[in-house]
């Protein structure tokens, strides 16, 4: 994947064309040739070391995509479980395709390698490759401006990303974030090299930019914003005498994006009956308000004011000086601003650490690093010393400022696939077995690990994989949601707690009125069974006695960073 992207970004080495064979053979030339790859490897290693501190954590939302990948690979189509209706309960088709491909090749959802489940190892390995590709793109961006100092830009950007727990955690969460970050970095590299080499309007540049934009749009819905980067940069740098050439390039870019993406939208509507993912409907994304854009400012506080300020000052100084550095920085700022806009438009996410900000971190790190090294090149000894001290101090402060959050996140990361697989998938399998429910439905809001392990039919109370529940959330009609769950579906087993009690109004009183009795109490909700589904009340009493001590222990000692065995398969019972 990385090699293909680099081939799209450039198919020749300008530095070789300007040097003689003797010069290319010199020690300095050989060192320069290896400096950039070495910087990519070192920066990747820095990020990987920090990611390793999160252990085997995979966020449960990622496992929803894993379950769909299993269904696709088994020839069942895009369904959450065998025999269910096709609902687009994922929003990352390209990442889903990589998961399904890995499963087809025997690399994913098959077992363990060196004691680590491939459900953990494969997505994290892909994340590592995408991280290396992202840093390679930053190196190629820098080579267009600073051929001899691209390694420094790469190391500085890599250090900034390694100190950013948001980037590290979500890139290695099992979600599509690393592929989205790679798409953003590749877009930036292509634009900068097109501007600095003067071939921005070349057909190959237009096609490459469109291909990367298409990948971004299929990786996350908000990734479509990157399709606007090439037209904007082309408008900024188009020359009057090449106006017709620029118009042709723009038309070519639009066609390469619109035709396949339009075909994808038609397929989506034909299969799922929607123009957007069902997940977008369930999350009830509203028309953005101007005030929402202010939430992008939260990212400055998180990244560290010192580093953000120094990066902004360096960028301002570069923009004030005419030359190649300014042109490159303008081209780099366009996708950054578009990514900030997309982040601001999205509603706030319930997950910690700014999950949707990954492309912003990548592009901001590239801007800050490139600006600092361009400024370094024009400074004397004293200026370089001040700049080096300021950057080092800012990175140390940024890392120290996140230390408390890192400790908190490591102790209690966002809900993990393995915990959900055990707590809901395996426990509810055991409930059904002990209660004599052979063909039962379970309704619950925590889905990923459940789908990988359940033998039951699943009703998604979060609405990601259920059209009617998603529509209820979108319209704000919680009465319709409750009628659908408690009167129409009437699942034999049900779990709610915390916001999933208050938001849809599935309170203890309403559940009792609908004939549900508790099996295990948790916070303001818990696990419930429909009493009339189990004629023998003694079974319910026995299950309560079995569940309470085991689930008390499981919830109190939950470890979201450990593994959950070699495989997660349907029908697994609770090993409590």
N, C-alpha and C positions, 0 to 999 in steps of 0.2 A: 504493500500500500504506500509506504513512504517513498520507495523508489519511483513509483508511478507519479506521485505528486511532484517529486523533484524533477522528473523528466518533463512534466508539464510546465514547471516554472522556468526551466532553461534547458536548452539542448546544446549549449556550447560553453566553453570556458574562456571569457574575454582575457583573463590574465595570461593564459597560455598564448593567445594569439599575439600578444604584444612582447613576448619574451623569446629569446633565442634558446636553442636546445641546451647550450652551455649554462645559461642562466637557470633553466628549469632544473638542471642537475645539481645546482649549488646547494649547500647545506641550508641556507636561508630559505630557498624555494621549497625544499623538501619539508622543512619545519612548518612553513606556512600552509603547505598542502595538508599536513596532518593536524594542524592546530584546530581547525574548525570541527572535524569529526571528534577530536579528543574533547573539545569543549562540550559538544552535544552529549557525549558519554558521561562526562563528569557531572554535568547539570542534571542529566536523567538519573544518575545514581543518587544525587542529593535529594531529589524528589522521591525516589523509590525508598530511600532510608526512612524518610518521614512517613510515607504511606505504610511502611511495615509496622509502625507503632500502633496502627489500628487493627492489627491481627487479621483474622479471617472475616471481618465484618463485611457483609453485603446487605445493602438496605432492602427492605422487603418489597418496596415498589419495583425494584429491578427484577424480582422473582416473578412478577406478573408477566413481564416480557419473556422470561425463561419458560413459563408455562405455555405461552402462545408459540414459542419456538418449538417446543416439544410437539404440540399439536400440528404445526405446519410440517415438521419433519416426518411425522407419522402419517401424513396425507389426509389429515382431518380438516385442513383449512384453518383460517384464523378464528379459532374458537378457544374459550378458556379451558374447557374440559370436553372429552368425547361426548357427543350426543347433544351438545348445547347449541344455541343459535349463534350465528356469526355476529359478533359485536366488537367494534374496534376499541378494545380496552387498553390499548397502548398508544403512544404518541411518537414512537421512534422507529419507523419502518426500516431504516437502513441498519440500525443497531439490532433489530429483530432478525434481519437477514443474516447478519454476522453470527448471531447465536444459533440460528437454524443451520447455517453452513458448518459451524463448529460441531454441532450434534451429528450432522450427516457424515463428517469426517472422523467421528469417534473421539473428538477432543473435548466434548462438552456433554454433560448429563449422562455420563456412562460409568463413572467410578472415580477412583482417586489416583493421584500420581505423587509419589514420595510422601504418602500419608495425607495429602491435601485434596479435598474434593475438587473435581474439575468444575463444579458449579461455582466455586470460588476462584480456582486457579485460572481458568480460561478467560473470564471477563477481566481479571486483574492483569493477565498477560497482554490482552488486547489494549488495556489502558496504558501499560508500560510502553508498548509499541507506538501508540498514539502520542504519548508524552514525548518520546524520542523524535517522532515526526514533527511535532509542534516546535521543538527546539531546533530541529534541522531547518524548518521553514524560517525561524527567526534568524538563524545563521545565514541563510540565503538572502534574506531581507538585508541584513547588515553588509553582506559582500557587495551589494550593489552600490553602497555608499562608502564603506570603509573596508576594502579588500584585505588590508593587513591587520585590521582590528576586529574582524567579525567574531573571532573567538571571545574577545572581551565582552562584546554585546551579548553573546550567547550565555556566557557564564553569569553575567550580571542579571539578565532576565531569568535564568534558571534559579539563581539564588533568591530573587524576589518571589518566584512561584513556589519554591521550596519552603519559604517562611510563611506562605499564605495557606493556612489550614483549610480554608474554604475550597481553594483550587485542589489541594491534595486529596482531601476527604471525598469530595464529590467526583473527582476523576477516577478514584479507585473504589467507588461505591457499587459498581456493577451496572450503573445507569449509563446513558449515552453521552455523558458530559465530555469524556476525553475525545470522542470523535467530533463533537461540536467544537471543542477548542482547537483541534487540528484543522478543521474547515476554516475557522476564523484566521488562524495563522497562515494557512495556505493562501487565502484571499489577500491578506495583507502583503505577503511576499510577492505575489503575482502583480499586484498594483504598483508596489514600489519599484520593482524591476522594470515594469513597463514604462513607468514615468522616467526613470533614470536612464534607460537605454533608448528611449524615444520610439518604442514600438507598441505603445499602449493600444493604438488603433489597428494593429495587425490582426488578421483573422484568427491566428492561432491563440493570441492573447484573449480575444473575445470568447472563443470557444472554451479555453481553459477556465476563464473566470466563470462562465456560465455553468460548466460542469461542477466546479467546486460549490457554487451557489446552490445548485440542484441537490448536491449531497447534503449541504447544511439544512435545506428546507425539508429533506426527508429524514433528517436526524432529529430535529425538533421543529414544531410548528413555527416558533419565533425565529428559527434559523433562516426563514425566507427573507428576513430583513437584509441579509448579506447580498441578496440579488440586486439591491440598490447601490452597492458600493462601486461597482464598475461603471455604471452610467454616470454617477456623480463625479467620480475622478476623471472620467473621460471629458465631461463637460468643463471641469476646472482646467484641464491641461490641453484641450483640443486647440489646434492652430487653425487660423482662418483659412489658410491655403490648403489645408487638409480636411476641410469641413465635410466634403462628400465622403471621404474615406472614413471619417469618424461616424457619420450617419450609417454607413454600411456595417461598420463594426457593431454599432449599437443594435441595429436590426438583427444581426447575426446572433448577438448575445441574447436578445429577447427571445428569438426563436428557439435557441438551444435550451433555454430555461422553460419557456411556456409550453412547448409541444410535449415533452415527456411529463412535465408536472401536470399539465392539463389532462393527459391520458391517465395519470395516477388519480386525479380527482374524479374523473369519470368512473374509473374502476371502483374507487371508494364508494361513490354514490350507488353504483349498481349492486355492490356486495352488501353494504351496510345501511344504505338509505340516508346517508348524511354527507355533507360537504366538508365537515370537520370531524376530528376524532371524537368518539363518545366521551372520552376523558375531558375534553374541553367543555362539553355540555354539562357533565357532572360537576365540574368546578365552577360553573356559572360565571364564566368570564364576562364581565360587563363592558360596555363601551367605556374606554379609558377617559379619565378626567385629568385635567391639567395638573391638579394637585398630586396625582399619583407619580408624576415624573420626579417629584422631590425625593422619593424613596431611593433614587439612584445616589443621592448624596450620602446615604447610610454607608455606602461602599467605601467612601473616603475615610470615614471614621474607623471602619474595620481594618482597612489596609494599613492604617497608621498615618496620622497627619504629617509626620516628619518626612516619610518617604514620598507621600503624595505631593507635599510642598516642594521638595527638592526636585522631583520629577517634573512638576509643572514649571519651576524656574528654569530648569535645563531646556525643556521644550520651548519655552518662551524665548530664551536666548538664541536657540537654533533658528526659530522662525523669524527672528529679527535680522538674520544674516542671509542675504541672497546666496544661492548656490545649490549644489546637489543635495546637501543635507536638508535644506528647507523644503525642496520639492518632495523628497522622500517622506519627510515627516507629515506634510500635508496629506499625501496619499495614505499614510498609515493612520492618520487621525480620522479619516472618513469612516472606515469600518468600526473603529472604536466608538465614535459618536452614535452610529447606527445601533450598535450593540447596547450602548447605554440607554438609548431610546426604547429598544425592545424590552430591556429589563424594567424600565420605569413603567411601561404600559402594562406588563403582566401584574396580576394581583399578587399580594404578599403570600408567600409560601409558608405553610405551617412548619416545614422542616427547618432545622437550624442551619446556620452558616451559609446563607445566601446561595441556595442550590442553583439558581438560574444565572448566576453571575460568571460562570466559567469563561465564556469568550471575552468578557470584559477584563478579567484578570490577565488573560493571555495577551491581549492587545495593549493593555495599559503597561504591562511589564516590558513589552517590546518598545513602546514609545519612550518610556523612562530610560531604558537601557541604551537605546540608540541615541537619544538626545544627550545623555551623559557622556558617552564615548565620543560623539562628534564634538561636544564642547571640550572634552579632555584634549583632543587633537589640536585645538587652537590655543591652549593655555600653556603658560610657562611652568617652571618647577613649582613655584609657590601656589599657583592656581590649581595645579593638579593635586598637590598635597591637600589643599582645602577641600577639593571636590571628593577625593578618595575618603577623607575622614568623615565628611558629611554623609556620603552614601553608606559607608560602613556603620556609622552610628545609627542611621535611619533603619537599616536592615536589622540591626541588633534590637533596636526599640520595637520594631514591628514584630519580631519574633517573641520578644519578652512580653509584649502587650497581648499576645495570643496564648501565652503559656497557660493561663488559668482556664481559658476556653478549651484549649486542647485537653487539659486534664479532665475537665467536665465532660467533654464530648467522648473521650476515650472510655470514661467510666460509664457514661450513659449515652451512647450514640443513638442516632435515629433508628427506630424499630428495625431489627435485623430479620433477614430471611430465616435464619436458623431458629430464632426464638419463636417466630410465628409458626413455623413448621411444627415445632414441638407443642407449643401452647394451644394452637387452634386445630391444625391439621391432625396431628396424632392423638391429641386428647379427645377431640370430638369423634374420631374413629372409634376410640375406646368407649366413649359414651354410647355410641350407637350399638356397639357389640354387646355391652353389658345391659343395655335397656331392651335389647331384642328388636332394634329398628333396622330392618334389612335394606329398605330402599328409602332412606330419609333425605330430607333437605336441611341444610344448615344455613342460617342467615347470620352474617357477620361482616364487619368492615375491614378487617386486616386480611389481605387476600393472597399475597404472593406465595409465601411458604405453605399456606393452606392448599392452594391449587396444586402444588407439587406433591402433596402427600395424602390428600383426602380421597376417600372412596365414596363420598357423599355428593349429592347435587348441591351446588353452592349458589346462594343468593347474595349478591354483593350489596351490602347496605351503604357503601360509599358511592355506588352508582357507576363506577368506572366500567364495569362489564355488564351493566343492566340498563337498557334503554329507558324503561318506565321510571326507574328510580332517578336516573340522570335527568330526565325531563322534569320530574318533580322538584329536584334541586334547582334546575335552571329557572323554573317559574316561581319558586318559593312556596309551592303548594305542599306543605308538610302533611296536610290532611290526606291528600291523594297518596302520598308515600306510605303513610300508616295503613290506609285502606288496602293498598297493594300488598303490603307485607303481612298484615295481621288478618285480613279477610279473604283476599284472593289467593295468595301463595300459602299462607298458614304453614310455615316450615315447622318440622317436628322439633328442631333444635335451633337455638338462637343465642347470640352473644352481643351485648352492648356494654360500653362503659365510657366514662368521661364525656367528651363532646358528642359521641354517638348516641347518648341518651338525650341530651338537651337539644341538639340541633334538629333531629327529626321528631323529637317528642316521644320517643319510645321509653316512657317512664315505667317505673315499677307498677304503678297503679294501672296504666293502660295494658301492660303485659298481663297483669293478673286478670283484668276484665276479659282479655282475649283467651284466657285459659292456660296461661303459662305459669309454671312453678319453678323456683330456683333449684339448680343443682350445685352452684357455687356462687357466692357473692363476692364481687370485686368492685371497689369504689362505690359509685352510684348505680351500678348495674351488675353484670355477671353473666353466668351461663344459665340457660333456661331450657326446659323441655315442655312441650305441649302435653298437658296431663292426660288428655283423652287418647293420646297416641301410645301410652303405656298403661294397659289395663291393670297390671300388677303394681300397686303402689309400693310394695316392698322393694321392688327393683330400684325405684327412685330413691328410697331411703338408703339402700345399699350403695348406690352410686355417689350420693352425697358424702357418705362416710369414707368412700374410697378417694374422692376428689379433694376434700378439704386439706388434709395434711400435705398431700403431694403438690397441689397447686400453690399452697402457701409457701412451700419451700422453693418451688420453681420460680415464682414471681419475686420472692425476696432475694434469691441468689442469681438472678438472670445475668448471663454473661453474653453480651452481644458481639464480642470480638473472638469467641472461640468457634470451632467448627461444629458440624452436626452430622458426622458420619460421612462415609464415602458417597452415598447416594440418597436421594429423596424420591421415594416411589409411592404410588397410590396404595392406600390400604395400610400404611405403617401405623402400628399402635403405639401408645405412649409407654416409653421405657422409664417410668417413674417409680 
